[in-house]
C-alpha cells in the first residue's frame, strides 16, 4: 500500500519532479530486502549485509534528527512544535536506534524489518505534517505567485527559468512554462506576444542583461 500510493501519486501528477518518488524508495527497498531474505538461501554474506543495512539505518536516524535540528534552526522555528511533539520526536530518535541495533546484533530480522517500517512511517508522517509545510513556507514561491497573479493576465506567459519551482503551478492555478534552454528563453522573451512573468535567479538576470541588453525588463 505504501509503495502503491507513492507510485499512483507520481503517475497522476501533472508536474513530475524526480523527488516526488522519494517516499517510495524506502518501501521498495524494504520489499526487495524482505523478499531477498525470505526466498534466498541463508548465507553468512546475506546476514552480514542485512545486519549492516539495519545498523546503518539506526546510525542515520540517530545522527539525522540532531543534525537537522542544529543545522537549520530557522526551519525548526518555522515548524512551531509544541513540547509534546518535541518529546515524542526525542523519544523516537533515542529508542528506535537502540532497539534496532539490539535486534540486528541478535539476528532478529523480522523485528528489524517491522521496526524499520514503523520508524520510517513515523518519520515520513512527521515530515509531512511539520517539516515539508515549514520548508515550503520559507520559500519565496508563494509571495512571487501573489505578485504575478496581481499583474498577469490569462494570455501572459508565466513560468520559471533555470530553477525548479513546480509548486508555482499550484499557487497560480494555471499552466506554467518551465524553460531551461537559454536560446528558447530569449526567443520567448523577445519574439512571443504578450507579457512575460518568469522567475529566475538574480545572477542569471544580471548575466542576461549584460549579454542580451535586456534593459527594459523589470524585476518585481
Secondary structure by P-SEA (a helix, b strand, c coil): caaaaaaaaaaacccccccccccaaaaaaaaaaaaaaacccccaaaaaaaaaaaaaaaaaaacaaaaaaaacaaaaaaacccaaaaaaaaaaaccaaaaaaaaaaacaaaaaaaaaaaaaaaaaaaaaaccaaaaaaacaaaaaaaaaaaccccccccccccccccccccccccbbbbbccaaaaaaaacccccbbbbbbcaaaaaaaaaaccccccccc
